[in-house]
Amino acid sequence: MSTTGRLRFDHAELTRQDELLAIGKDRRRQLPRRAQRTRVDDADRDPLGILERQHHPRLADLIPLRVHRMLQSPFAFYRGTAAIQAADLAAEPNTGFDVVLCGDAHIANFGIYASPQRSLVFDLNDFDEAASGPWEWDVKRLVTSAVIAGRDNGFSETDVRTAALTAAASYRTTLRTTLELSALDRYFLHAEVREGTSRFGPETQKIIDKAVRATQKRTSERVVEKIMTRADDGSLHIIEDRPTMMHIEPEIEARLAEIFEAYSASVSPDVALLLSQYTVTDAVRRVVGVGSVGTRCYIAVLTGPLGEPLVLQFKEAARSVVHEFGDVPVRPAPGVDPQRVASVHGYRVIANQRILQAVSDPFLGYLTGDEGRSFYVRQFRDRNVSFDIATLTRRQFLDYVSACASLLARAHAQSPAAASVAGYIGTSTVFDEAVADWAESYADRSYADFVMLRDAVESGRFVSSEFGA
């Protein structure tokens, strides 16, 4: 038979999904699923020392504020301990299947935001620690966060156990069903949020509808109304609110045009052309989050030709805790520049964000600033809303945890090794039970660390203040 006009290639080079599933199933011989319940404490474990290492390169006047925010509750503390958990997980065995990780996949790092097409989606929303690494690390951080948040909310231990099992089962089943789709369909899959329509019951739909309505207030225009004033020439300026919002130093202000130009060079040509119509009219340093407090974060106000606002956030990106404290070698995903991802951390953040999110902010970009510090850039307010986890009822909490775990599975499913992960986990509840056991044990360990930090404040080793230093 003639093969004229057809491409010739070695069919043995094709990797079939059933082969990847089988590889995962076979890996149970080396690391049984039940072994995932076993938690290992390194003899040299030093959680407070890790916090001090993190504090060293940060803004010293904000470290007391970070400590203060971490001591508000065991869950607030856990939010700031991605580095501690990465170090702990490094001491434990894993399957060896690497995916692109969030690196800090606790349940408060999910939320609603607007897609470029202006529809609302629910997805992961924090990628400061994103990297390639063991898939188990994200799952264990997620399930543990459900345990700690559930305990903080006052739920019974039975309900907390149910939440942990719900998270693990949701990850397992979503990963399996997502992998039944083609790679292309998986790529386009996203969780769109609409008011009044949901796969959840009326109790949970109530908080979804409330969140959708709240997105209308989370825009650049509302930021103008809330924290800005307009000068006689129409330019917009931010009103200070020390210590969480204060104007930048004169030497940085003098370089704003240069900084903006460097950022513009990192975005796509259509966005760069759009940005060329705006002028930077003000910038402030802003304190964000819990774990991020002390890193350099700036808000820049841009004014367009009609006086319209565009607000961008420039946030410092440091080395991922997966690499720095988890000792995972830099192994970038295909298509991610291996040189830049290892040293330009703003690039690492946005490259992995685009992989993990179904749809991403078109204004994502990065730049390198003074002293080689790396920053990533995104819109400051683009209808983004997070759920107030502390106010959720039992039913709402279980639904929320399930949704977060499903979205984490969708994110992991973009990586080629995801099929082997699904083969390893299987379809039974063996892995669910094991990871729930691990999470409950680690939640106890995290609480002991929380008490240790509180005692360290009393002894004077750490300083805690809601007003900074």
N, C-alpha and C positions, 0 to 999 in steps of 0.2 A: 504494500500500500504506500502511496506517495505521501510524504510528510512536508511537501513544499508549502511554504507559507506558515508553517507552525513552529513555535518555539520548541527547542529541544532542551530538556533539563533532566536532572537525575531525580526521579520521584522519591528516592530514598532520603533526599534532603528535607522533605516535608515532615514537619512534626505534627502528628495528629493529637487531638485533644484527649482521646481515649488513652493514648500512651502516657500523656502527662498525668491524667487521673490515676493510672496504674502506678506510676512512679510515686505519687503521693501516698497511695494506699500501702505500697511496699515499705515506705519510710517508717511505718508504725513498728516494724521489727526493731529498728534502731532506737526509736523514741515512742513507746506506747502512748496512746492518747491519755490514758489514766495518769501517766507520769507528769502530765502538764499541771497536775494539782500540787506538785511538790515545789515548795519555795525554798530557796537557798539564801542564807545570810552569810556574806563574806565576813571572815574573822576580822578584817581590817575596815569594816564598814564605818564610814564617817560622814553622816548626812550633813552635819553642821559645817564640816570642813568643805563640803561641796558647795554649800551656799556661800561660804566666804570666797571660794575660788570664783564663783559667778559674780560676786560683788566687786571684785578687784578692778575690772575694767569699766565699771559703770560709774555714773555720776554720783559722787559721794554724798551730796546733799539729799539725794532721793532714797538712799538705802534704808534709813529709818522708816520711811513711808512704805516701802516694799514689805519690810518686816511687819509693820502695823497691819497692812492689808492681809498678809498671810495668816495673822493670828486672829482674824475675825471669826473663823470657824474651822473645823477639821477639813471641810471641803475647800474653803478658800486656801488653806495651807496646801492641800493636794494640788490645786491648780498651779502652784508655784514650784512644784517639785519634779518636773519632767527630767531634770538632770539627775536627781537622786534616784528616780525609778530606772532611768537608763543604766546607771551604774549597777543597780541591783540586778536588773535583767541580764546584764553582761556576764554575771556569775552563773547563769542558769543555761542548761542545754536548750537548743532549738532545732527545728527540722532542717534548717539550712536553705529554706525557700525564701528568697528575698523578693519583696515587692517595693513599690514606691510608698513610703510611710508618711503619715501625717507627722509622726514623732511626738505628738502631744494630743492624742485623740480622746480627751475627756469630754463628757457630755455638755459642758458649757462652751465648747468650741464648735458648735453647730448653730446655724441660724438662717434667717430669711434674708434675701437680698434680691436686687433687680438684675435680670439678665440684660445683655446688650439689646435684646429685642423688647425690653421693658416688661416682660412677664416676671412674676415672682417665683423664685426657686428656694428650696430648702437644701442646705448642703454644709459640708465642712467650711469653716471660715477662718482658720488660723493655721499658718504654714511656716512659722518661724523655725521650727525644728524639722521640717520635711527633709527626707533623705531616703535612699534605698537601704533597706535593712530587713530584719526578721519580721514577718507578718504578725507573729504572736505578740510582739511588743505593743502594737496598736490595740489589738483585741484585749489584752490584759489591762492596759491603761483605761480603755473604755469601760470594761466590766467593773473594774475596781472603782471607777468614778461613780457608777450607778450605786454601788454598795455604800460608799461614803456619803454621797448626796442623799440617798434614801435614809440613812441613819440620821443625818443632820435634819431631815424633814420630820423626824419623829415616827417614821413607819416602824411597824413591828419587824422582828428579825425574820419572820415568815415572809412578809411582804418584800423585805430587802432581798431575801434569797430568790423570791420570784422575779424580782427585777434583774438580778444577775443572770438567772437562767433565761429570762426573756431576751436579754441583750445577746447572750451567746447563741441562742437558737435563731434569733433574727439574722445575725451575721451568717450563720451556717446555711440557713435556707435561702437567703437572698443571694449569697455567693453561688450556690448550686444553680438556682433558677436563672441568674444573670448569665452564667456560663453556658446556658442552653441557647442563648442568643449568639448571633455572629459577632465577631470582633468589631465590625463596623456598627452594628446595632448597639452593642455595649457602649461604644464611644459616644453615641448620641443620646443615651438614656439619661434622663434627669427627672428630678422630683419637683414638678410644678405645683405651686400653691394657689388655690382659688378660694375665695370666700364662699362659704355655704356648701362646698362640695368636698368630701373627704372619705377615705376608707375607714375613718374612725367614727366612734359613736358621738352622740350629741354633747356629752360632757367635755370631750376633747375638742370637738369642733368649735365649742364656745371660745376656747383660748386661741385657736387658730384664727377665727374670725377677728378676734380682738387684735392679734398680732398683725394681720393683714391691714386693718384700719390704721394701726400705729405706723405702718410703713409710709403712709402719706405724709407724716410729720418728719420723716428722717431724710431730708433733702438739703441740698446746698442753700435753697431759698429759706428754709426754716432755720438753718444755722445762722444766716444773716440776721434774721429777726431776733434770735436768741442771744448771740454773743458778739455781734458786730455793729459798727456804726459806719455811716457813709459820709465821706468828706465832701467839701464843696465842689470838687472836680468830678464827683461821682465814684471815686475809688473807694473800695471797701477796706475796713481796718478792724482788727479784733480787739475786744475789750479784755484787759488782763484779769485773771482770777488766780492769784498766787496761792499756793506754790504749784498748782496743777496746770496753769496756763500763764506763761510770761513771755514777753517779747525776746527775740533772739539777740545775741551779742552783735555789736556794730560790725565786727570783722566778718561775721557770717552774712549779715545783711548786705555788705558791700559786694559779696560774691553771689548774690541770688541769681542774677542773670546768667552767670557761668554755670551755676548748679542746675538751673532750669534747662539750659541748653544741653548739658550732659544727660539729664533725664530724658529729654525729648529725642535724643539720638538712640535711645533703647526701645522706643515703642514703634509700632508699625507705621508706615508712611501716611496712612489716612489719619491716624490719631495725631501724628506729628504736625500735619497740615492744620488740623483743628486747633491744636495747642498754639500754633503760631499766631492765632487771632486773639490770644489772651495775654494779659500783662500781669506779672506778679506785683501785688500791691501791699501785701503784708505777710508776715510769718511769725509764728510763736512756737516756743517749746511746749509740748504737752505731755502730761503723765498719763500713761495708758495701762489698763489691765491690772493684773496681780503679779504674775511671774515676770512680766516685761518691765516693771517699774525699775527705773535706773538706767535703762537703755535710752539712747538718744532718739527722740521722736519729735517731729516738727509738723505743724499744720501750715500750709501755704495757701493764701487766698489769691485767686486769679480773677481778674475783672475783664469781661468781654466787651465787644464794641457797643453793645446796647446797655452796658452797665450790669450785665448778668453775671452771677457768681459761679465759680467752679472752685471747689475746695479739695485739695489733695493732701494726703498724709505721707510724709517721708519718715520711715521707721528704720532704725539701725538693725542690721542683720549680722549676728555673730555666728560662729561655728555651731553647727547643729549639735545638740546634746547626744544624738545618736552616735556621732563621731567622737566628740570630745570626752564624754563620760561613759558612753557605751562601748567605746573602742571598736566600733564597726568600721572597717576600711571603706574609703570612698569608692563606691561602685555605681556610677551613674547609670540611669536607664538609657536605652538606645535613644539617640537623638538629643541627649543632654550633653553639652560640651564638657568633656572630662577635665580640661584645664580650668575653665571658669568655675565649674561647680565646686571644685576643691578649694578655691581661694576667694572667689567673688561671691560672697554669701547672699547678697541681694539677688543676684542671678539665680543661685540655687533655690531661693524661696519661690520666686515667680515661675521658674521652669517646672518645679514640682507641683506648685499650685495649679498650673494649667493642666497637668496630668491628672491630678486628683479631683478637681472640680469638673462637673459636667459643663458648666458655662462659667466664664471668668470675666472680671472687670477689664474692659478694653484699655483702660488707662494704666494697667500694670506695667511697671518699668523698674529700672534700677540705676544706680550710679555709685561711684567711689568718691568719697569725700576726703576731708583732712585726715592726715595720719593713716591713710589707707583704709579708713572705716567704710564699710559697705552699707548701702541703704536700699530698701525697696520702696516703691511708690504705688499708691492706689488711691481711689476716690475716698474721701473721708466719710461722706454720707451719701449712700446711694440706695435709699429705702431699706437699709439693713436694720433688722430687729432680731434680738435674742429673746428667748423665753425665760421668764423668771422662775427658775427651777425650784426655789424655796417655797413658792406659793402653789405648786402643783398638787392636786389631789392624788390619791393612790392610782386611780384609773388613768388620769392624765400623765402621771409620771411613767407608768408602764408603757403607755402608747408612745411617749416621747423617747424613752430609752430604746424602744423597738425601732423607731424611725431613725435614730442616730446610728444604730448598729447596721441597719439596712444600707444607709448611705455610705458607711465605712466599707461595707462589702462591695458596693458598686465602685468605689474608688480603687480598692485593691484589685478588682476584676479587670482593670485596665492593664495590669502587669502580666507578662507571659507566664509567670510561675503560679498565677492564681488557680489554674486548673489542678496543679499538684497540691496546692493548699486544700482545695475542695476534696480531692481524693483522699488526703490524709484525714480530714475532719470526718468525712463520711456522711451518712444520713441518720445515724442513731444519735442519742443524747449523751453518749459517753464523753465527748469533748465538752459539751455544755456543762455537765456536772463537774468535770475536772477544773475547768477554768473558773467556775463559780467558787469552788473550794479555794483555789489560789487567790482569787480576788478578795474573799472574806478574810483570809489570813493576811494578805498584804494591807488591807484596810486597817487591821489591828496594828500592823507595823507602822503604817503612816500616822496613826493616831499617837503612837508612842513617840514618833519623831516630832509631831506637833507639840506635845508636852515638853519634849527636850528643848525645842526652840523657845517656848514660853519660859522655861526655867533659865535658859541662857540669857534672856532679857532681864530677868530678876537678878541674875548674878553679875550683869554688866558686860557680858561678852558681846551681846547684840544690843542695839538701841532701837526702840520702837516709838514712832511718833507719826500722827496723822498729818502733821505739818512739815515733815521732812526735818533736815538738820538745821 
